[in-house]
Amino acid sequence: MDAALPIVTIAALLGAIIGFVGPLAWRWQLLRLSPALLLPVALHVLQHTSWIFGGGGGWVTAALLVWVGSLGYLPAVLAIAVLRWMMWRQR
C-alpha cells in the first residue's frame, strides 16, 4: 500500500499536465483518455492470474501499475477537462 501512493501521485501529476496540452476538441479528449483502454486488459490479467502469492511475473506487475496509475491519472485528466470547459464557457 505504501508503494501505491507515489504511483498515484505521479499519475495524477502526469494527468494534470496532459490535461492542459493541446486544444479542447473532442478528438484530443479521446487521446487524453486513451490510457483508460488499458484498464480492462489489466483487470483481466489480474483476474485470471495467480498473483496474490507472488506469481504471474511481469504481466501482473504491469497490470498493477496500470490499475494503480489509473486511480490518479483518469480523475486528473477529467478534472482538467471540466476546468478547461468551464473557462471556455466564460469567454
Beta strands, then each sheet from edge to edge (+ up, - down):
end
